[in-house]
């Protein structure tokens, strides 16, 4: 027996999927603050649905993968451990100076201070200096290190971040701090910029280092607890954790650089959508992952995830490479409210899992998007999560009436319709950012909608941006957990190593050879078989005189003098693909700034042959009065259960699945694909 388990911890629900000999089983449980108990609750539901005893279940698991929100929540809520930052004397205010008035308006009067990760009084200057060539100008003395560490501990520091000037050229001084800490304070977490992200741009490097140190104490506590609990229950396989760049690392590797877990869960959904797109033969795919707290959107082009070389995390620019995901605070639990101007707003604050939306009856008094959907008649209060959670429409109506309808002088139905449409509009804007704002026509894409709440909104989002084809996966409510199981192990090593076409090719080869040695060491430490290993060379390049770079892939093997023309042509093609035909500055030289190696350990993934219970479906249809948001009038519409046994229907209608509901508007249709997914076709709009 082969048993794989994928877990995605969201802001409201913890989703779980098990693949047993090709059959998919799915489960949901409410997320918890300690994370571990929510994971164990979801696993318990899986175990019961598999009909296995606890010992037998855990001992049978041969792959356990996890996407989580520990780091994402810490960044979003700015709840960090107390971190001290050591920097070169004279550079204490780098985090405050930041990028100056680089706001969208370019207006210094409108500039907002960047979010604070390190309090200024916890930034300590150290007398040391290395120049741009890596030569030591001022030697670092151990007394300087001791003085700074003692001061940091006196200030209550729970972790240390070290970012010295030009340390990516010569890491000796940062390493000396690390050696001192390991020898004298072995339990104190620390991060060295030269180990985490040895690349130029001091500000981004410092931000990344500070963020990593600030979340290290949080991650260590959570994962130790989780590992102990799973081991006590009999789990023998290592836990793999999704990273921001789209691949897995082991728990040990993750704890070395926990900031790489940012957006861990959403990346799993994008990975699953890429696989689904390939199965359906769609080369351009938009993803919309709507859960209880947020919507995450991404674009997949020609089967490839879009990677950002300088990802923004928590409103701060970093030097991390990350899957390009646009996130907004609009989910089923997003709260509706009236601002000081008397205008309706939705999000970014969420009701969470406790107390949850007002309709949960758990003490929530403010209206959420789920309350609006219930009032509109789009959700069956007796069949939420397959009937395991009872909803109360009277509580939803009361909350909407008190906090939205009465302040605006409108009916409860009108208020609920307004909440639905405003939430849809905000989510549509996220999809426009990753298409229209980057030069792509959204009408050329297929929208893959997933997450427990997206089925109610996917058609509305598609209509807003002109998409006519929507796919809702059969396991939409737990799709990110499913996608996690289909990702590979990935390790990335990067180094700033300026190189131009006028320099010998062998210099570039030497840089890549050093990075590839690190990749081979990682393969060995992770126990990845030789026939599952793949190594790719990449380079961040720009035209001389420009500020930022574009990433270009190099062909494998030894780079020779004769390959220079091909590399230049490939960079120009990549540049114009990003910025438009004719934009390349072909008259000037090209500078290669960063050399990068991506090591991929291909996973042995089960192919899903069926969903548990799908073959036993029997179609049943009822009718219910619902208010179609785009029309604004109530009407009786068809409600389908066991839609797999029917196969096709015309809108308006609702498909009620045990863990999600799908709304098909007037003029649209829905049918089952050969793979068992729901395919919505919508009329073209102007």
Residue, then its C-alpha position, 0 to 999 in steps of 0.5 A: x500500500x502507498x499512502x501520501x498525505x498533504x496538509x494545508x494550514x489556512x487562516x480558517x480551515x486546515x485542509x488534508x488530502x490522502x492518496x491511497x493507491x491512487x484514490x483521493x480522500x479529503x478532510x477539513x478541520x478548523x485551524x487553531x492558533x497552535x497549528x499542530x492541533x488543527x493539523x492533527x484534527x484534520x488528519x484524524x478525519x482522514x484516518x476515519x474516512x480511510x477506516x484505519x487505526x491510528x498506529x496503522x495509519x501513521x506507520x503506513x504514510x510514506x510521504x507527508x507534506x505540509x504547507x503552513x501559515x506560521x510565517x505568513x501570519x507572523x509577517x501579515x500581523x507583524x508579530x515577530x520575535x524580538x530581534x537584534x540587528x548587527x551591522x557595519x558601523x555607519x549603516x545603522x539606519x539602512x532599514x529606515x532610509x530604505x528606498x527613499x520615496x519610492x512609492x507609486x505616487x513618487x511623492x515624498x509627502x505621501x511616503x509611509x515608513x516601511x513596516x518595522x521588523x527591528x526596533x532602532x534601539x536594537x540595531x547595533x553598529x560594529x567596527x569592521x569593514x570589508x571593501x567591494x573586492x572582499x578585502x579587509x579594511x578594518x579587522x573585526x575584533x572579538x571584543x566588538x562581537x561580545x559587546x554587541x551580543x551582551x547589549x542585544x541580550x540585555x535589550x531582550x533579543x530572542x534572535x540575532x540578524x547579522x548583515x555587514x557591508x560587502x559580506x557577500x564578497x567576503x563572509x569572514x566577519x559575519x562567520x566570526x559572529x556566527x562562530x562566537x554565538x555557537x560557542x557562547x550562546x548555542x541556543x540563541x537563533x541567528x541568521x547571517x546574510x552571507x549564508x542566507x542570501x549572499x547577493x548585492x543590494x544591501x537594503x534587500x539583503x538586510x530586510x531578508x536577514x532581519x525577517x528570517x531571524x525574526x521568525x526563527x524562534x516562532x518556527x522552532x517552537x511550532x515545528x518541534x511540537x508538531x514533529x514530537x506529536x507526529x513521531x509519538x503517533x508513529x510517523x516514520x517518514x520525514x515531514x516535507x515543507x513547501x517553500x516560497x520558490x515552489x519546492x520542498x525542503x526538509x524540516x531541518x533545512x527549513x529551520x535554517x531559513x524559515x522565511x522561505x516558508x512565506x506563502x507556503x500553502x498558496x504555492x501548493x495550490x499553484x503547483x496543483x493548478x499547473x498539473x491540472x492545466x497540463x492534464x486539460x491541455x491548457x497552456x495559459x491558466x489563472x488561479x484563484x484560491x479563495x479560502x476563509x481569510x484571503x484570495x491568492x491569484x497567480x498566472x501560469x504561462x506555458x506550464x511554468x510558474x512565474x518566479x520573482x527574483x526580488x519578492x515582496x514580503x509583508x510590504x518589504x522588498x527582499x532578495x528571495x526568489x518566490x512564486x509570483x502570487x498576488x494576495x488580497x484580504x478577501x475570503x469567506x471570513x472577510x468582514x464587511x464594514x462601513x468606513x468613515x466616509x459612509x462607504x461599504x468596505x470588505x476586508x482585509x480583517x477576517x472573522x477567522x475560524x473563531x468566532x467566525x462569521x455571524x452565521x456560525x453561531x459561535x459568538x461572531x457579531x459582525x457580518x462576513x462574506x459567508x453571511x452575505x452568501x447565506x442571505x442570498x440563498x447561495x449556501x444551504x445552511x443545513x449542508x455546510x461542510x456536508x452538514x457537519x457545521x450548522x449555519x444560522x441565517x437569522x444571525x447572518x441577517x441580523x449582523x448585516x442589518x445592524x452593521x451594513x443595511x441600516x447605516x446605508x439605508x438599504x434592505x438586507x438583501x441589497x446589503x448582502x448583494x453589495x457585499x458579494x459584488x464588492x468582494x468579487x470586484x476586489x478579487x477581480x482586481x487581483x487577477x488584473x494585476x497578474x494579467x493586464x498590468x503585466x501585458x497579458x490578455x485575461x481572455x486568453x486564459x482558463x481560470x482554475x478556481x479552488x479553495x472552499x469559497x471560490x466555487x461561489x465566486x469563480x464565475x463572477x470573477x471570470x465575468x469581470x475580467x472577460x474569461x469564458x472558461x472556468x475549471x473547478x477541481x473536484x477536490x477544490x476545497x482541499x486543492x492546495x493540500x492536493x497540489x502540495x503532494x505533486x511538488x518536487x524538492x527544490x534547493x536554490x544557491x545564488x551568489x553575486x558574481x559580476x561578469x560581462x561578455x568581455x571576460x573569459x567564459x571559464x570565470x563564469x564556469x567556476x562560479x557555477x561549479x561552486x554553486x553546483x557543489x553546494x547542490x550536490x551536497x544538498x542532494x546527498x543530505x536529503x537522500x535524493x537518488x541520482x536518477x531523480x536529480x536535476x540541476x539548472x543554471x540561471x543568471x540575473x542579467x541587465x543592460x549596463x546602466x540599468x538598475x534591475x535584472x531579468x533572469x535568464x536560463x543557461x543551457x546545461x554543461x560547460x559554458x564556452x566562448x562560443x556560447x556567449x552569442x546564444x546567451x546574449x540572444x536568450x537574454x534579449x528574448x527574455x527581456x522583451x518577453x517581460x517588457x515588450x518587443x523592441x524594448x531591449x537596449x541592444x546597443x549597450x553591453x550586458x552585465x551578469x550580476x547573480x549566478x544561481x543554481x536550482x537543484x530539483x529532486x523529482x518526487x515519485x508522485x501517485x497519479x490520482x485515479x479517482x476521488x473516494x465516493x465519486x463512483x457511488x454518486x447518485x444525482x438528486x435535484x431540488x429547488x431553492x429561492x436565491x438572489x442572483x447577485x448580477x441580476x438583483x432579483x430572487x428566483x427559484x433555481x436548481x440545486x444539484x447533488x451528486x452532479x457527477x451522475x448527471x454530467x451537464x446542466x444549464x445556469x442558473x444553478x448550484x452544485x452542492x458538494x460536501x465541502x464546497x458549493x459552485x454557482x453557475x450564473x444565467x447564460x452559463x453551463x457546467x459539465x464534467x470533464x473526463x477527469x471528473x472536474x467541473x467545467x463552466x462555460x460563460x458567455x463572452x462579454x464586451 
